[in-house]
Amino acid sequence: MLQNPVVKIALAVAISAASISAVSAQKLKVSSFLPPNHTFHKMLKLWSDEMSEKSNGEMSLEVFTSGQLGPPPRQFELVAAGAADLSIILHGATPGRFPMTELAGLPLSHPSAGDLSAITSRRLTELAPEYLAEEHAGTKIMWMAVTPPLKIHSAKADLSKLENIKGQRIRYAGAIWQQVVEKLEAVPLRIPPAQSADSISKGVADAASFPFEATKAFDMAPLIKYSLEPGIASATFAVVMNENTYNSLSPEMKKIIDDTTGPDRGEAFGKMWDDGEAEARQYMADGGVNIVQLSDAERATLESIVAPISDSFIGAVNEAGKPGSDFVAAYTK
């Protein structure tokens, strides 16, 4: 039986339209080494939903969590090479690779407005185009993120006395934190974030440096007896997109990306991190962790111990011909 020509044409048009829609709909692949419940993934979900709405379903994100595509040190390499369209970068996971960016995590250093992540993440994102693009070559920075200052969390020692930190084996990330641990006469252990709780439970490590938010993400309260406030130094992250991926997008899709990233997104994410930090601090307290503070005298001692670290890192960046001092001045303004 011959099919009506009009029906055949309509069917062909419908199939063609469906095919075009399938091709144009784009799921950008995101690589993350962080666990599924991490604040980054909550923000990525919000961003994905926003992009999908603005693009009428043509663009969204597909997130691969928990290092499915690679461990923390490989995240930048993955996205720069195009194995992922986007990735979450922990700069401290590849020591020496991002020396300028890591200056935002110097000990007891932050913008004059405060050390909340909403403030620090916005400021770092604002400065990224001028100061940090070269270190992220091959990618386009979506936004930067600075953790609330990392605290030391110990399974053994009362941290309210700096002398009690001596000799502890402390999990760290990044060259700055390595020096902080060494200056405190402790033993630095370079352990991936997701393995930290297991290392403490097995007695491989005595303590770890994390913001409270991460201790909840890695369920560390059952292992920790003492957490020290204030936090000493921050860690920096970035969400970056492969440059070729960005350049291949239509002008309309690029505009959606541009309109939904940048300093406002950095600040919004930082606010989520601050909220998560407060919730996780309560999680630690509810879990029986003793959250201790340094006395004024101990705080002054800490400041004198870590001051040479900042001088050393800024000096090294300056000596490499980069504007380290200018960047720190702009960041802490």
FENRASUL-V577431 format. One record per pair of residues at least 4 apart in sequence whose ideal C-beta (glycine too) atoms are under 7 Angstrom apart, sorted by the first residue. I is the first residue (numbers start at 1). GAP is how many residues later the second one is. If there is no record, write none. Layout:
BEGIN
I/GAP + I/GAP
END
This chain:
BEGIN
3/4 + 3/5 + 4/4 + 5/4 + 6/4 + 7/4 + 8/4 + 9/4 + 10/4 + 11/4 + 12/4 + 13/4 + 14/4 + 15/4 + 16/4 + 17/4 + 18/4 + 19/4 + 20/4 + 21/4 + 24/34 + 25/32 + 25/33 + 26/32 + 26/33 + 27/33 + 27/34 + 27/35 + 28/31 + 28/33 + 28/34 + 28/57 + 28/58 + 29/33 + 29/35 + 29/55 + 29/56 + 30/14 + 30/31 + 30/32 + 30/33 + 30/34 + 30/54 + 30/55 + 30/56 + 30/57 + 31/33 + 31/38 + 31/39 + 31/44 + 31/47 + 31/48 + 31/53 + 31/56 + 32/8 + 32/9 + 32/31 + 32/32 + 32/33 + 32/56 + 33/34 + 33/38 + 33/39 + 33/42 + 34/4 + 34/6 + 34/7 + 34/31 + 34/54 + 35/30 + 35/31 + 35/159 + 35/182 + 36/5 + 36/29 + 36/30 + 37/180 + 38/179 + 39/4 + 39/174 + 39/233 + 39/234 + 39/237 + 40/4 + 40/48 + 41/4 + 41/22 + 41/24 + 42/4 + 42/230 + 43/4 + 43/226 + 43/229 + 44/4 + 44/17 + 44/19 + 45/4 + 46/4 + 47/4 + 47/14 + 47/213 + 48/4 + 48/12 + 48/13 + 49/4 + 50/4 + 50/210 + 51/4 + 51/8 + 51/9 + 51/205 + 51/209 + 52/5 + 52/7 + 52/8 + 54/202 + 55/4 + 55/198 + 55/201 + 59/194 + 59/197 + 64/4 + 64/5 + 66/128 + 67/4 + 67/127 + 69/9 + 69/14 + 69/15 + 70/4 + 70/5 + 70/8 + 71/121 + 72/18 + 72/21 + 72/120 + 72/121 + 73/20 + 73/21 + 74/4 + 75/4 + 75/12 + 75/13 + 75/14 + 76/4 + 76/11 + 76/13 + 76/18 + 77/4 + 78/5 + 78/6 + 78/9 + 79/5 + 79/7 + 79/8 + 79/60 + 79/161 + 79/163 + 80/58 + 80/59 + 80/162 + 82/160 + 82/162 + 85/156 + 85/157 + 85/160 + 86/153 + 86/154 + 86/155 + 87/153 + 88/149 + 88/151 + 89/148 + 89/149 + 89/151 + 90/83 + 90/145 + 90/147 + 91/7 + 91/10 + 91/11 + 91/83 + 91/145 + 92/10 + 92/81 + 92/82 + 92/85 + 92/143 + 93/80 + 95/79 + 95/80 + 96/79 + 98/4 + 98/37 + 99/217 + 99/218 + 100/31 + 100/32 + 100/35 + 100/217 + 100/222 + 100/224 + 100/227 + 101/31 + 101/34 + 101/135 + 102/72 + 102/73 + 102/74 + 102/134 + 103/210 + 103/211 + 103/214 + 103/221 + 103/224 + 103/225 + 104/16 + 104/20 + 104/42 + 104/130 + 104/132 + 104/227 + 105/41 + 105/69 + 105/71 + 105/128 + 105/129 + 105/130 + 105/131 + 106/70 + 106/127 + 106/204 + 106/207 + 107/73 + 107/125 + 107/126 + 107/199 + 107/202 + 107/203 + 108/124 + 108/195 + 108/198 + 109/201 + 109/223 + 110/4 + 110/5 + 110/10 + 110/222 + 111/8 + 111/9 + 111/12 + 111/220 + 111/221 + 111/222 + 112/220 + 112/221 + 113/6 + 114/5 + 115/5 + 115/34 + 116/4 + 116/154 + 116/158 + 117/4 + 117/29 + 117/30 + 117/31 + 117/153 + 117/156 + 117/157 + 118/4 + 118/149 + 118/152 + 118/153 + 118/156 + 119/4 + 120/4 + 120/26 + 120/114 + 120/150 + 121/4 + 121/23 + 121/24 + 121/25 + 121/145 + 121/146 + 121/148 + 121/149 + 122/4 + 122/141 + 122/144 + 122/145 + 122/148 + 123/4 + 123/208 + 124/4 + 124/20 + 124/22 + 124/112 + 124/142 + 124/207 + 125/18 + 125/19 + 125/137 + 125/138 + 125/141 + 126/137 + 127/4 + 127/5 + 127/200 + 127/203 + 127/204 + 128/4 + 128/5 + 128/13 + 128/16 + 129/4 + 131/196 + 132/4 + 132/9 + 133/8 + 136/5 + 136/102 + 136/104 + 138/105 + 139/101 + 139/102 + 139/103 + 139/104 + 140/100 + 140/101 + 140/103 + 140/106 + 141/97 + 141/99 + 142/97 + 142/98 + 142/99 + 142/119 + 143/96 + 143/118 + 143/119 + 143/122 + 143/123 + 143/126 + 144/92 + 144/94 + 144/122 + 145/92 + 145/93 + 145/121 + 145/124 + 145/125 + 146/88 + 146/90 + 147/64 + 147/87 + 147/88 + 147/126 + 148/63 + 148/65 + 148/83 + 148/125 + 148/126 + 148/129 + 149/81 + 149/82 + 149/83 + 149/84 + 149/85 + 150/59 + 150/60 + 150/61 + 150/81 + 150/82 + 150/83 + 150/84 + 150/85 + 151/59 + 151/60 + 151/61 + 151/76 + 151/77 + 151/78 + 151/80 + 152/7 + 152/13 + 152/18 + 152/55 + 152/57 + 152/76 + 153/54 + 153/55 + 153/57 + 153/62 + 153/67 + 153/71 + 153/74 + 154/5 + 154/14 + 154/52 + 154/53 + 154/70 + 154/71 + 154/72 + 155/45 + 155/51 + 155/52 + 155/68 + 155/69 + 155/70 + 156/12 + 156/50 + 156/69 + 157/7 + 157/8 + 157/11 + 157/69 + 158/6 + 158/68 + 158/134 + 159/5 + 159/6 + 159/67 + 159/69 + 159/133 + 160/132 + 160/133 + 160/134 + 161/137 + 162/22 + 162/136 + 162/139 + 162/140 + 165/19 + 165/21 + 166/19 + 166/20 + 167/19 + 167/20 + 168/18 + 168/19 + 168/38 + 168/39 + 169/18 + 169/20 + 169/36 + 169/37 + 170/11 + 170/16 + 170/17 + 170/18 + 170/19 + 170/35 + 170/36 + 170/37 + 170/38 + 170/39 + 171/18 + 171/20 + 171/25 + 171/28 + 171/34 + 171/37 + 171/38 + 172/5 + 172/6 + 172/9 + 172/16 + 172/17 + 172/18 + 172/37 + 173/4 + 173/20 + 173/62 + 174/4 + 174/61 + 175/4 + 176/4 + 176/57 + 176/133 + 176/137 + 177/4 + 177/32 + 177/56 + 178/4 + 178/10 + 179/4 + 179/130 + 180/4 + 180/52 + 180/53 + 180/126 + 180/129 + 181/5 + 181/7 + 182/6 + 183/122 + 183/123 + 183/126 + 184/121 + 189/16 + 191/4 + 191/5 + 191/8 + 191/14 + 193/21 + 193/25 + 194/24 + 195/4 + 196/4 + 196/9 + 196/12 + 196/22 + 197/4 + 197/21 + 197/22 + 197/23 + 197/26 + 198/4 + 199/5 + 199/6 + 200/5 + 200/8 + 200/23 + 201/22 + 210/4 + 210/5 + 211/20 + 211/66 + 212/4 + 212/65 + 212/68 + 212/69 + 212/72 + 213/4 + 213/60 + 213/63 + 213/64 + 213/67 + 214/4 + 215/5 + 215/6 + 215/9 + 215/65 + 215/69 + 216/64 + 216/67 + 220/4 + 221/62 + 221/63 + 221/66 + 221/68 + 222/65 + 224/60 + 224/65 + 225/64 + 225/65 + 226/63 + 226/64 + 226/66 + 227/57 + 227/62 + 227/64 + 228/64 + 229/62 + 229/64 + 232/74 + 241/4 + 241/5 + 242/4 + 243/4 + 244/4 + 246/8 + 246/11 + 249/4 + 249/5 + 249/8 + 250/4 + 251/4 + 252/4 + 253/4 + 254/4 + 255/4 + 256/4 + 257/4 + 260/5 + 261/4 + 263/4 + 264/4 + 265/4 + 266/4 + 267/4 + 268/4 + 269/4 + 270/4 + 271/4 + 272/4 + 273/4 + 274/4 + 275/4 + 276/4 + 277/4 + 278/4 + 279/4 + 280/4 + 281/4 + 281/10 + 282/4 + 283/4 + 284/5 + 284/7 + 285/4 + 285/6 + 294/4 + 294/5 + 294/8 + 295/4 + 296/4 + 297/4 + 298/4 + 299/4 + 300/4 + 301/4 + 302/4 + 303/4 + 307/4 + 308/4 + 309/4 + 310/4 + 311/4 + 312/4 + 313/4 + 314/4 + 314/10 + 314/11 + 314/14 + 315/4 + 316/4 + 317/5 + 317/7 + 318/6 + 318/7 + 323/4 + 324/4 + 325/4 + 326/4 + 327/4 + 328/4 + 329/4
END
